[in-house]
Amino acid sequence: MIYPLCDHLSSSTWTLWKMQNLDSLQMFKVDLRRQQISQIVEEVQRVVHHLTTEISLQDLRFQAVPYSDTYNGNIKVLAPCQFLVTVPVKGLVGYREAREQRWRYYTLRGTRLPCPLQDPEGLRQWLEAEQFMKSQWQWHEADVNIEGDIVPAKVLQVFRKLVENAIGTCHLSGKVSMLTQLSAVWVAVETSTCQVELELVPTVEIPTVWPEKARWPPCLKRWPSRQRVECIKSFGFALLACSNYHWQQSFLQAEQVLLDQLDEDGGCRRKCFQALRQMKEDVWCPGKRPVITSHHLQV
């Protein structure tokens, strides 16, 4: 009767040892990833700051992405070799929701359509210059504006040309190259460890306002608390130029604040997220452009 008991204890001890070692291995991988990503971000943000500073000198509608010694809210790591970089625009102040619906019959080339364009779905929207209490006259120019709408595809056309010029002006041709096969503005940056692909997205930052379309959090949710929800919503949202006619609503800053306070109720959501992210990068979606990004797991 003793031997089965010994075998059982031995098995339990072995299982516990394996779990502890798996946990240690997971934390080692998380720490190693953090160190590697930190080094890559450090190199990338120097390049991005250099490029966008030159772009802001060429066109006053775009701001330079600031350099930060700590966390840089304009750089989002989607995968170890794929980053999203939001480039703030300026000259648009005092946003308000559009109250009247109107039909759009234009195309990007300026021709008229016999039937109106499809209305935006999900967290997408039109953006009119008149939705801002103050707007620079440049946002009313034909290079970005059609019939009063600030059109993301037109903004991307202007921005792409600025990026191309800035790469040459900053003498970064040996380090940065445009990826021309994509409709969005993508560049490849050579770092000391790998090549990183960046999507540079012109972004309208709208602080303190929460859009009507974003119904968050769902009803009957105990987490986060009502006070935390109000705090998160106070960070506002942003509009990303990443499609032809409609701007994409984004909540990167609010999501980051929520992520930083993920386990304030004593849960283990962060550890679960880190484990899933590691599995995604090691097994499910390895490579430069994964179908599932860290942002998908986060939200």
Secondary structure, DSSP 4 states (H G I P E B T S, - for coil): -HHHHHHHHHHHHHHHHHHHHHHHHHHHHHHHHHHHHHHHHHHHHHHHHHHHHHHHHH-TTBPPPPP-SS--TTEEEEETTEEEEEEEB-SEEEE----S-----B-TTSPBPSSPPPPP-SSEE--BGGGEEEE-GGGGSTTTEETTEE-HHHHHHHHHHHHHHHHHHTT-TTTEEEETTSSS-EEEEE-SS-EEEEEEEEEEEETT---TT---SPTT--SS-HHHHHHHHTT-EEEE--SSS-EEEE-HHHHHHHHHTTTTTS--HHHHHHHHHHHIIIIIS-SSS-SS-HHHHH-
